[in-house]
Amino acid sequence: RFLQILSNLLSNAIKFSPDSAEVHVDLALSQQHPHEITISITDKGPGIPTEFKKRIFQKFSQADSSDTRKKGGTGLGLSITRELVEHMGGKIAYTSAVSQGSCFYVTFPLHS
């Protein structure tokens, strides 16, 4: 399931990034909670429109749901990803700025 989480986040970042843009993946121990690890995936895509942010993790939700949209998808990826992350005891969040890109990050507890 962990690979499915990464696959969903990476495929979104790649899909919404301009051609030849880099997608960055980072892994770090949490600054605030030393017993957590955070994986972040950052793109240089169009960002998430403000009016879409409140429903981004809802099933079948897409920022552009018109018949002429350029990007495919079902609108299930982020909903499924959130469910998987939370089922594994983690958290998912994001930051985004229109025309500057998005960063989705997942945080999981470290188990000893």
N, C-alpha and C positions, 0 to 999 in steps of 0.2 A: 504493500500500500504506500510505503514511503516513496518508492520509485514512481508510482502513479501521481503522487503529489508534485514531485519535481517535474515530471513530464508535462503535467497540466500547466504549471506555472511557466516553464520554459517555452512550451509551444505558444502560449499566449504572448509572451514577451517577443518571441521571434515573429509571430503573425502580425503584431501591431507595430513592429519596428520598421523603419525605412530600409530599403535594400542596402546591403553592405554596412549597416549599423551594427555596433557591438552590443551584445547582451552580457551583462556582468553578473557573475554568481559569486557570492561571498559567504563565508562560514566563519562565525566568531562566537566566543563565549560571551554571554550577555554581560553588559557593563553593570546593569542594575541587580541582576540575580546570577551570582557565579555558578549556580547549579543548573543553568539553562544554556542551551546552544541556539543560535539564531542563524538561519540560512536566508539570505536575501537575493532576489533576482531583480535586476534593474534594467530597464529598457529606455530607449530614446524615442518612443512612439508619441502619439498625439496626446497622451494623457487621458484622464477620465473626466468627462464632462460633469460639472457640479451637480446638475439635476439627476444624474445617474448614480451618484455615489451612495445614496441611501438604499438602493436595491441591487448593488453589485453582486452580492452573494446569494440572491434569490434565484430559484430555479427558473429556467427559460428566460432569464433577463439578459438583454443585449442593449448596448448604448444605441446602436443603429439597427432597428428591427424592420427597416423598410425593405421593400421588394428589390430595391436597387443597391443594397449595401454591397460593399466591395469585399468584406471579410466574411468567410463562412463560419459555421459553428451552430451549436444547438442552444447555447446559453446555459449549459449544465456544468461546464468545467469548474468554475469557481465555487458553485454550490457543492458539488461533490468533493472538491478539494477541502473546503471548510469542514464538511462532515468528517472526512478522513482525519484531518489534523486534530479536530476536537476529540474524536474517538481514541486517538493515540495520546491524549492528555496534553496536546499542544494548543497554540493560539496562532491565528493568522490575522494579518493586518496589512495595510498598504499606505503609501504616501503617493501623491500624484499632483502634477501641475500641468494644466492644459498647455499643449505645444512643447512640453519639456520632458515628458515621459512619466513612467511610474516605477515604483519599487514595491514589490510584494515580498513580505517576509513572514516566515514561520518560525515559531519558537517552541522548542521541545525541552522537557525536563531531562536532565542527565540522571541516569540510574546507576547505582554502584552495585 
